[in-house]
């Protein structure tokens, strides 16, 4: 729920560090088992259980990394793989975050252009509409289904909505409804 406009990220970083530490403590006895190599071996067990000679799979994000590792370890059992959003192994976390932000900006620019072409409910300035919504929830968060919709939650929801181009019309309508 962090506000993406907040210049002081100390609270967010502290919360993230605390969550990571709590996770490590809670899973300390089994952490050694959670790794790509074991996940790849488990994936091959799934292939064997299905009784297929070649694994066909779709991997998103870290799932793409697992599938590329699978291909390295079991090249004779690779069928068709679709790798979506495979992480770049040479990027630092900060560089990966910046690349993700650039991708999000490009997706939103395409959404805004599509909005202008199709005459969506956000009018000629979808960027202004989103900025209006974010400014509004900064002042007074919305409540929906027991969840407090802060600026961070709203922007995250918009990013999720941008992932499916066929739903951009619905996304524009939802944004307009949230604005009121």
C-alpha positions in Angstrom: 0.0 0.0 0.0 3.0 2.3 -0.3 2.4 5.5 -2.1 4.5 5.4 -5.3 5.0 9.2 -5.0 6.5 9.0 -1.5 10.2 10.0 -1.7 11.0 8.5 1.7 11.1 4.7 1.2 12.5 3.9 4.6 9.2 2.6 6.0 8.6 0.4 2.9 12.2 -0.9 3.0 11.9 -1.7 6.7 8.6 -3.5 6.2 10.0 -5.5 3.3 13.1 -6.4 5.4 11.0 -7.4 8.4 8.7 -9.5 6.2 11.7 -11.3 4.6 13.3 -12.0 8.1 10.0 -13.3 9.4 9.6 -15.6 6.4 13.2 -16.9 6.8 12.5 -17.6 10.5 9.2 -19.3 9.8 10.7 -21.5 7.0 14.2 -21.9 8.4 13.9 -25.7 8.8 12.8 -26.2 5.2 14.4 -23.3 3.4 17.2 -25.5 1.9 14.6 -27.4 0.0 13.2 -24.3 -1.8 15.6 -23.9 -4.7 15.5 -24.0 -8.4 17.3 -27.3 -8.7 14.7 -29.1 -6.5 11.8 -27.4 -8.2 13.2 -28.6 -11.6 13.5 -32.2 -10.2 9.9 -31.9 -9.0 8.8 -30.7 -12.4 10.4 -33.8 -14.0 8.5 -36.0 -11.5 5.3 -34.3 -12.7 6.2 -35.1 -16.3 6.9 -38.7 -15.4 3.6 -38.9 -13.4 1.7 -37.6 -16.4 3.4 -40.4 -18.5 4.6 -38.0 -21.2 8.0 -38.1 -22.8 8.2 -34.3 -23.4 7.1 -31.5 -21.1 5.1 -28.7 -22.6 4.8 -25.7 -20.2 4.3 -22.0 -19.9 6.5 -20.1 -17.5 5.9 -16.6 -16.2 8.6 -14.6 -14.4 10.4 -16.9 -12.1 8.6 -19.8 -13.7 10.5 -19.0 -16.8 13.8 -19.3 -14.9 12.7 -22.7 -13.7 11.8 -23.9 -17.2 15.2 -22.7 -18.6 16.9 -24.6 -15.8 14.7 -27.6 -16.6 15.8 -27.4 -20.3 19.5 -27.4 -19.1 19.0 -30.4 -16.8 16.6 -32.5 -18.9 17.2 -31.4 -22.6 15.8 -34.7 -23.9 12.4 -34.1 -22.2 11.7 -30.6 -23.4 8.7 -30.1 -25.5 7.3 -26.7 -26.2 8.0 -23.9 -23.7 6.5 -20.4 -23.6 8.6 -18.1 -21.5 6.9 -14.9 -20.5 8.7 -12.3 -18.5 11.8 -14.3 -18.0 14.1 -12.4 -15.5 17.4 -11.2 -16.9 20.0 -13.0 -14.8 22.6 -10.2 -15.2 20.4 -7.3 -13.9 20.6 -6.1 -10.4 17.4 -5.8 -8.4 17.4 -2.1 -9.0 18.0 -2.4 -12.7 15.3 -5.1 -12.9 12.9 -2.7 -11.1 13.8 0.1 -13.5 13.3 -2.2 -16.5 9.9 -3.2 -15.1 8.9 0.4 -14.6 9.9 1.2 -18.2 7.8 -1.7 -19.4 4.8 -0.4 -17.3 5.2 3.1 -18.8 5.3 1.7 -22.3 2.1 -0.4 -21.6 0.3 2.6 -20.2 1.3 4.7 -23.2 -0.1 2.1 -25.5 -3.3 1.9 -23.3 -3.6 5.8 -23.5 -3.2 5.8 -27.3 -5.7 3.0 -27.6 -8.1 4.9 -25.4 -7.8 8.0 -27.6 -8.4 6.0 -30.7 -11.4 4.1 -29.4 -13.0 7.0 -27.5 -12.9 5.3 -24.1 -14.6 6.7 -21.0 -11.4 8.4 -19.9 -11.7 10.9 -22.7 -8.7 12.5 -24.5 -6.4 12.5 -21.5 -6.3 9.0 -19.8 -3.0 10.0 -18.0 -4.8 13.0 -16.5 -7.7 10.8 -15.4 -5.4 8.3 -13.7 -3.4 11.2 -12.0 -6.8 12.6 -10.8 -7.8 9.2 -9.4 -4.4 8.7 -7.7 -4.5 12.2 -6.2 -8.0 11.6 -5.0 -7.2 8.3 -3.2 -4.1 9.9 -1.7 -6.5 12.4 0.1 -9.2 9.9 0.8 -8.6 6.2 0.2 -11.5 4.3 -1.3 -12.9 1.2 0.3 -13.9 -1.9 -1.7 -14.6 -5.3 -0.4 -13.0 -4.5 2.9 -9.8 -3.4 1.3 -8.5 0.2 1.6 -7.6 1.4 -1.9 -4.5 3.6 -1.5 -2.5 5.2 -4.4 -0.2 2.2 -4.4 -3.1 -0.3 -4.5 -4.8 1.6 -7.3 -1.7 1.8 -9.5 -1.0 -1.9 -8.9 -4.5 -2.7 -10.0 -4.1 -0.6 -13.1 -0.8 -2.4 -13.9 -2.5 -5.7 -13.6 -5.3 -4.5 -15.9 -2.8 -3.4 -18.5 -1.6 -7.0 -18.9 -4.7 -8.1 -20.8 -5.2 -5.8 -23.9 -8.6 -7.4 -24.5 -9.8 -6.0 -21.2 -8.5 -2.4 -21.7 -12.1 -1.1 -22.3 -13.2 -2.6 -19.0 -10.1 -1.1 -17.3 -10.9 2.3 -18.6 -14.5 2.0 -17.4 -13.3 0.8 -14.0 -11.0 3.8 -13.7 -13.7 6.2 -14.7 -16.1 4.6 -12.2 -13.5 4.9 -9.4 -13.1 8.6 -10.2 -16.8 9.0 -9.8 
